[in-house]
Amino acid sequence: MSVSNVGNLMCLYMYEISPGKGTNAPEFCIKAAGRVLMESGGRNWVPVIVKEIEQDQYEVIGNSFVYAIALEVGLERVWCIVTDSSETTFELTRILTGELIPKVNLSTASRDEIQAALQYLIEKPNSELKGVKLAIATNRIEEALRTTWVNLEPITKLKCGITKGSKLDALKEVFYLSPQSKPEVVTPEVTTHRNLNALTLTQLKDMAKKQGVSGYSKKQKKELVELLSKAC
C-alpha cells in the first residue's frame, strides 16, 4: 500500500472489505442503528478502520459495529480510515475503539491502576469477583512484592478474597506480568552506584520492606528515595 494512504479517509466499496474479527453486538442494535443511519442520509460519519491486506483489498480492524451496520443496510460504499498493517496498530486500534480491553502490567502498576482495574472487574455483570472488598484487595496487591511474580498465583495467598479458579482467572482480563530481577537490599554501595530515582515505585517499596522502613507502603517515590538514602 502506498504510504500516502495511511491515515487517509477513503470511501471504499463494501466488496473490497472483509469483516475481520467482526462484532458481538446484538442483532437488534445492528438493525436499529441501520434504520437510523438510513433515515439520516446513509452516510457513516463514524468511519470504519481498515488495513490493506493486498492491493485494493482491506480488512476491518476497528469500528466493526459500523461495518456490520453498513453491511446490514446494504451500503455500496463506506467511509474508512486506512492504517498501517503492524500488530501494534491493530492492538491499539481495537483498544481505542473499545473492542479490546487494555491490560495493565501488574509488575509495575501503581495503586490507582490496580484499584481501577479491580473495580472494573468487580462491577462487571455476573462478576467472578463479586464480594471482593476493593480497598482490601487493592492494598494487599499494591504492597506485595510483585516485581518478581511470574504468574498471578501469589495473589491467592494475600487473603484479599481472591482465590484459585475462576476468581484468579478473571484477573487475566486486565493484568499481565513482566517479571524483573529481584531487587537488591539497599547498601551504601548500592546507593552510591545506583540512581534510586531510576527505580520504579514498586522496586523502592520492595527495598524499603527489606530494610524495615516504617510506613513504606504509603510513601511516594520521592519520600522513599530519601528514606532509603538515609537508611544506609
N, C-alpha and C positions, 0 to 999 in steps of 0.2 A: 504494500500500500504506500502511496506517496505520503511522505512525511507531512506535506501541506494539508492533508485531510484530517490529521489528528487534531481533535479539538473543534473541528468544524461542525456546524449544524447542517444536516443534509436531509433532503426529502427522498427517502428510498422506497422502492416498490416492495410490497409485502413478500412477493415471491423471492426476493433477494435475501430475506432474513429468516434464519432458523430460531426457534424459541429458546435455545439454551437450556438452562435448568428449569425454566417455567416458573409458574406461581402457584402457591397453595391457597390463593384467595377463594372464598366461597363462590359458587356459580351465580348465586343471587347478586352478589356485589358486582361481578363482571357484567352481567346482563343489565342491571340497574344503571351502572355507570355508563354503559354503552348507550343507553337511551338518552341520558343527559348529554353525552358527547354529541350525538346526532342532532338533538334539539338545539345545541349551541353552535352548530355550524360544521361539525365533523372534523375539526382540526385539533390535534393533540398538542395543546400548549405546553404540556409537560413532555419533553422528548424521551424516547427510548434510548438507552445507552447500549451501543454495539461495538464490536471489534470486527475487523475484516479477517476472515479465515482463508479466503482465496480471492482472486480478482472478481469484484462485483458480487461477492457473497459474504454475508455478515451473520454474526451470532449475537443474540441478546445477552448482555452481562449485567444489566441494571434496569430498573423500572419495568420488570417483567409484567406487572399488573397492567401497565399502559399498553404493552404489546398485546396482551390477552384481550383487552377491550377492543383494540383495533381489529384484531382477528375476528372477534365475535360479531362486530357490526359490518364486517366486510370492506373495510377501507382498502382502497387500491394502493395508497401510499401513506407513509407515516414519517413524521419528523424524528430524526435521530441525531445523536451526537456520537461521533466516531472517536474511539480511544485507541491507544496502542494495545498490543496483544500480550503484554507482560502479565505474569501471575500476580505481581504486586498491584498492578492497576485493577485487575479482576477482583481481587480481595477487597481493595479499598472501595471500589465502586459498589460492591454488594453491601459493604458496611454503611456507606453514605446514603444508599437508597433504602436502608432498613431491611435488607433481605438476608443479612448475616449479622449475628450477634458478635460484637467485638470482644476480645478476651484480654485479660489483664495478667501481666507477669507477676505471679504471687511471690516470686523470689525477692522482688524489689518493690512491690506495691506499697503505696502509702496507706495510712489509716483510712483516709477519705475514700480511696479507691476500693479498699476491701469492704468498707461499710456500704458503699453504693452498690457493689456487685452482689453482696449478700442480701441487701434489701430488695434488689430486683428479683432474685431467686425466691425469697420468702413470699413476696407479694404476687407471684405468678399464680394464675388459676390452677387449682389442684396441685399446688407446690409440694414437692417431696420434703421441703424444709419447713413446712407449716409447723408452728410450735417452737421453732428455734428462736431463742432470745437474741435479737440483733446486737444489742450492746455487749452482751457476754461473749458471743461468738467473735465479734469484731475485736474486742480486747485480747482474747486468748490467742487468736491467729496473728494479730499485729505484733504481739510480744514474743511470739515463738521464734526459734532460730530457723527461719525459712530459707535462708540463702543456700543451704546445703541439701535441702529436700530434693529427692529425685522423683517422688510421687506425692500424692495428697494423703497418703495413709497416716502420717503423723497427726493429722487433724483429729482423727478418731480418738487420740489419747489426750486431747486437751480438755476434755469434759465440758464441751461447749454445746452439746446437744446434737452434734453431727456424728453419726455412727457409720459403720460399714454398710455396704449395699447401696440402695437407691439414693440415700441422702448424700453419700460421698460421691456417687456418680453424677449427681446433679451439679456439683461444683465444676465439673469439667466443661460445662457450657460457657463459663465465664472466666475460668482461671487456666493458666498454663505455667509451667515451671522452667526456669533457666538456671540450673544449679551452678553455684560458684564455689571456688575453693574455700575451704574452711578458714575463717578469719583467724589471724594470729592473736595471741594475748598481747596486749599493749605493753611494751617495754620501752625504756629510754632510747634504745637503739632504733626501735620501730618508729617512734615519733620523730626521731632525728632524720631518718632516711625516707619516711613516707609522709606524704601530704595528706593529713587526715581529712582535709576538705574534699579530697578527690573520692573518698569513700561514700557509699550510699548511707542513708539514714539507718536502714536495717543492719548494715555491717557495723556501724558505730554502736548500735544498741547491743549487738552480739558481743562486741568487745567490752562495752560497759557492764554487761551482765557478768562476764567472766572476771572482770576486775572488782565486782562487788560494789559498783557505784550506786548509791541510793537514789531511788526515784527516776532511774534512767528511762523507763518506759514512757514517761510523759514529757521528756525533754525534746526540744527541737534540735536540728542538726548543729547549729552554731553553739548551743549550750553544751552539747555532748563533746564537740571538738575541744572546747575549753576545759571541761571536766577531765577528759582523758589525758589532755596535755599535762594537767596539774597532778594527775594520779601517778605520774612516773617519778 
